[in-house]
Amino acid sequence: MYFKRILLAAFAAAALSCAGPQHPGLPHAAPESMGMSSTHLALIDSAANASVALGEIPGAVIGIVRHGNIVYEKAFGYKSLVPAKEALTTETLFDLASLSKCFGTTVSVMQLVERGQLRLMDPVSRYIPGFRPWVDPETGERVEITVQHLLTHSSGLDAYADVAAYVQEFGPGTPEAFIGYIAERAGRNFRPGTDQLYSCLNFVTLQHILQRITGQRLCDYAQQHVFDVLGLEHTTYFPLDGAPVKPELAALCAPTEVQADGLPLVAAVHDPIARIINQGNSGNAGMFSNVEDLAVMAAALLGDGSWNGRRILAPQTVRKMFEVPSVNDPKVARALGWDTYYTGPYTSGDIFETENLRGHTGYTGTSVILDPDTDTAVIILTNRAHPSDGGSVARLRAVVASIAAAAIR
């Protein structure tokens, strides 16, 4: 398989070198040169167009990556419906929502782990003094929540926070007060490591651990050590705390939900914790990107942490990140920051082999699947939360994944 990949990559490189200048970032290649059927991949067109026609989504940008090359990339439907209709393009940036957890927060945290600045088994209280442990209600036993518990959503922390009630007490734009709230007042719902509860509070906590270790905001750290290293020009956070926004990128953003003033959010993260409390710099959400930049990140992770000589993680670190920790209870099926088939089967369709699939979804309508076995990535970017918080991309995710898997020859 390894030598087959090398030969396919060499063939594609030779073909591309004769085709004139290419897009920046990941090269584009004919599906057949990467062992996929272009005729079968074309079936994605009708699936995406049908989802737009049914009103499930305003539009979508879909990309398929194989052996480090983009073999399919198309835009469908509309970037915005309010205040005016505007067509999507493949350059459009999307609010990635919870894809920020894996591509921003998890990759950044794993860099600290491989540098010895952080250990997966470190208790959170080492970095956030006073971070309350779980206490057995019957015996009084105290069990510390660890970094690994946060990454695998096995900490037992509450899934979310009542933002309106929090803001009434502490005010908006109060990230330091919020980590204090998580440390002292958020629920501890079960013994850490024995169950799983998907929680945005886990990743806000990871954000603050990283910030206390590095002295940088998460958004700045990820930009410097992940996005810039890979040469990504269309991936960023849009912090709302007075830091300069990149206007050239903001203009490319797809809007999300219409607000009380009748206008949608644009270049401002949709998630309430990330926007209202954390002002756009948040561990649970806040990244914006487009299909070509996400294709580079996917290729880097499928390529053992490196793309085009640009390394963001060591090979062994990537393998560790994609493992399901054996120290957790078997019912905890998540890898470090990533879904497995068993925690997100609706994203992976019916054809891919399931054991080694990794991926994630975002509330706004985004998703990525990584299949190390076939060296394939499936990227779907929609803004289903525009113009209202409705729509559905669940079926489209599964259908596109099945088509992509069946296109492999």
N, C-alpha and C positions, 0 to 999 in steps of 0.2 A: 504493500500500500504506500509506503514511504517513497519508493522509487517511482511509483506511478504518479504520485503528486508532483515530484520533482520534474518528471518529463512533461506533465500537463502544464506546469507553471512555465517551463522553458518554451514550450510551444506557444503559449499565450503571449509571452514576452516578445518572441520573435515576430508574431503576427502584429502585435501592437506597434512595434518599432517601425513597421512598414506603413502604418496607418496614419502617420502624422501626429501632431501634438495631441496629448490626452488631457482629460480633466485632472486637476490637482487631486491628490489623495489616492484612493484605491483605483487601480486600473480597471477598465471595462473590457470584458471579453465575451466572445460569442459563447452561448451556453454549451454548444457541442464541443468546443475546445476544452471545456472544464467537465466534460462527462455528464451533461444535462441536455434535455430535449427542449429546444426553443418552442416547438409546437405545443408541448405540454405546458410549459410555463405561460404561454399565451392565454391559457384558460383562466389565469388570475384576472385578466382584463374584465371578463364578463362577471366574475364574482364581485369585484370591486365596484363596477358600474351598477350592478343590481343593488348593492348595499346603499349607494348614493341615491338611486332612484326610489328606494323604499323609505328614504328619509332617516335611515339608521345613523348616518354620519353625513356631515357636509361634504367631506372629501377624504382622500387618503393618498399617502405616498408610500409605495411598497418597494422594498429592495431585497434581492436575494444575492447572497455572497457565497461563492464556492472557490476553495483553494486560493483564497486571497484575492479574488477578482469579483467585481460586480457583474453578474450575468443577467440581471433583470432589475430595471429601475424605471418606475412610471408614476405619474401623478394623475389623480382622478378627482373630478368634482371641484369643490370650492374651498378656497382658503377662508373666506368670510361670507356670511349672509347678512350681517348687520355691522355697520350701518349701510353697507352696499355689498353687492355680490362681487367677488374677486376670485379668479381662478387660482387653483393651487399650481405650484411648480415644484420641481425637485429641489430647488434651493430653499424652500420654505422651512423656517425653524418652528419646532413644536415645543410646547411645555411638556417635558418628559414625565412630570409627576413622579411616581415611585420608581421609574427607571433610574432616577437620581440615586436611589439607595444602592444600586449595584455598580453603576458606572462611575458615580462620583464618590460616595461615602465609602463603599466597601473596598474599591481599588485603592483609595487613599489610605484607609486603615491597614490594609494588608501590606502596603509599603512600609508603614511603621513597624509592623510585625517582623518583616524580613530584615529590617535594619536593627532589630533588637531594642527598639524604643518602647515596645508594647508587647505583651504576651496575651495570647488568647485566653489563658486561664487566670489572668489578673482579675482581682475583684474590682468592680467599678469604683468602690470606695477608696481605692488607692489614688485615683485621679480626681474624684469628686467627694471630698470629705463629707461625712454625714449621709451618704447615700444608703438609704434604709434597706436592710436585708429582708428576705422572706422569713417569717417567724411561724413555726408550727403552732397552730392554735391549741393543740392538745398537750404537747410536751415542752413548748417554749424553745425548741431547737431553732437556731438561727443559721440560715444558709445564705451566703453571699451570692449576689448576681455577678456573673463574670462577663468579660468582653464577648466570649463565645456565645453565651446565652443571648446577648443582644443581637449578634449577627444571625443567629438561627431562630429568632423569634420564640425562644424557649425561656425567656426571663420571667414571664408571668405578669409583666407590666401591663397596665390598661392599654387597650387598642388605640385610644385617641383621648382627646381632652375636650371638655365643653368650652369652646373658645369664647363664646359670649359671656359665660359666667366667669371665666378666667380674666377676661379683659375688664369686666366690671370691677373686679377686685384689684388687679395689678396694672391694668392699662395696656394699650398696644405697644408694640416695639420694645418689649421687655424680655429679651432672651435670657439674661442672667437670672431674672426672677423665675423664668419658666423652668430652667434646669433645677432650680431650688424646689420648685413645685413638684417636679418629677421625683427628685431625690427624697423628699419628705412626705408627700401627700398622695402621689399616684398609687393606685391599687396594686397589690402583689397577689395575683389570682391563683397561683399554685406554686408548688415547690419547683424552683428553677431546674430545668433539664428534664422534667418529667412529662411535659405536654407542650403544645405550641399555640400561641395566640398572636396573630399578625398585629404588630404594633408600630405605629409611627414614633412612639415615644422611645423605642429602642434606638432608632437611628438619630433622633435628636440627641440622645445621650452619647452616642458614638461621636457625633459632631463635637460635642463639648470636650470629650476625652482628647480627640485629635487637636483641638484648639489649645488645650492646656499643655499638651506635649510640645507642639510646634510653635506656639505663639502667633500663629496665623489664623485668620478666618478660614473655615472650610472652603468657601468659594475661591479664596485666593490661593490656598494650598493646591486644590484640585486643578485650578487653571495653570499654575506654574509647574506642577510635578506630573500631571497626567495629560491635560489637553494640549498644552504647549509642547510637551515632549513629543507627542504624536503629530504635531504640526496641524492641529485642528483649528480652522479659521472661523468655523460657524458653530462653536460649542462654548457655552458660557452660562454663568448665573447673572441675574439682573437684581443685585441688591438694592433695596429701597431706602437705605439709611443715609443718603446723601452722597454716596460714592458715585462716580461718573458712570452713566449707562452708555453702552456702545450704540450710538444711534443708527449706524449702518446695519447692525444686526437686529435691533428693535424693529426696524422697518420691514424685515423679512419674516417677522413672527406671525403665526396664525393666532387669531384671537380665541379666547375661551368664553366663559359665561358672561352674559350681559348683566351689568350691575344696576343699582337703583337709579343712576343717572341716565339710564337708557343706552349706555355705551358698554361694549365688552372689555374685558381685561386683555391688554396687549403688552407683551414683554413684562408682565407681572405675574408671578406664579399663582395658580388657581388655588392650591391647597391653603386652607385658612391658617393652620399653624405656621406654615412656611411664610405666608404673606403678612398676616396681621401681627403675629407675635414675633417671628424671627426676621421679618423684613427682607425676605428673599434669600438670606443666607441660612440654609437649613439642611439638616442631615436626611430628612425624609422626602424632600422635594425641592425643586428650584432650578434644576438644570434645563437648559434649552439647547436643542441641537437639530440637525437635519439628517437626511438619510445617508448622505455620503460620509459625513463625519462618524455617524454610528457604525457605518460599514467598516471604517478604519478601526474603530475600537473593537468591533466584533472579530475582525481579522487578527488583531493583536492578541486577543485572549485565546482564540483558536490556534494561534501561532506560538503558544507557550509564552505569552507575555511580550512579544516583540513583533513589530511590523516595520519593514523597510529599514532595518538597522536601528530602529527607535524602540527602546525597551522601557516598559512601565512596570513590569513585574518579572521576577525570576521564574523559570519553568516550574520548579518545585512549588513555588508559591501559588501559581495558578492551579496546579493539581490539588494543593491543599484547600484552596478556596472552593473548588468544585466538589470536595468530599462532603459526605454527610457524617458529622462527627459520631464516632462509635460510643463516646461517653454519654451521649444523650439517650433517653428512652427511645426504643424503636419507633414509637408513634411520632417522634420528632423527625420529619423526613426532609427538612430543609438543609441545603448546603450553606456555606458561609456567605450570607447576603443574597443568595440566589435560590429561586424555586427549582425543584426537581419536578419530574413528571407527576409525582404523587402529591405535590402541593399546588400544581397548576396545570392539570391535564387538559383543560379547555383551550389552552394556547397551542398545543402541539399536534392537534389533528389526530388522524387515525392510521397513519402510515409509518412515521418515524419509529425506529426502535427507541424504547423509552428509558432504558436504564441510565444512560449517560447524558441525556438531554438536560440542559440548564437554560434558564430564561427568567423573564420577569414581565410584569405588566404595569401600566400606569393608569391611574384613575381617569385621566383626560382622554384616553383612548389609544395609548401607545403600547407596543410590545416588541420584545426581541426573543428569539429562540436561538440557542447555540447547540449544534450537534457535533461534538468532537469526533464521533465515529465516522461521519461522512465529510467532515470539514466544511459544514454548511451553516449559514446563518439566515434567518428569516426576520426581516424588519418591517413592522407595520406602524405607521404614524398617522393618527387621525386626531381631530379635535372634536370628539363626540360631545363634549361639554359646551358646544357652541350651537346656537345662541343661548340655549338653556341647558341646564344640567340634566340632559336626557340622552336618548340615542343608545345604541348598543353596537359593540364591535366584536362581541364574543364569538358569534358564528363565523364572521369573516376571518378572524384569527385562525380558527380551526380549519376552515376550508383552504385558505392560502397555504397553511402548513402542509396539509395533505397533498395539494398540487405540487408544492416544491419537492416534497419527499419522493413523490411518484415520478418526478421529472429526472431523477438521478438514474443514470444508465450504467 
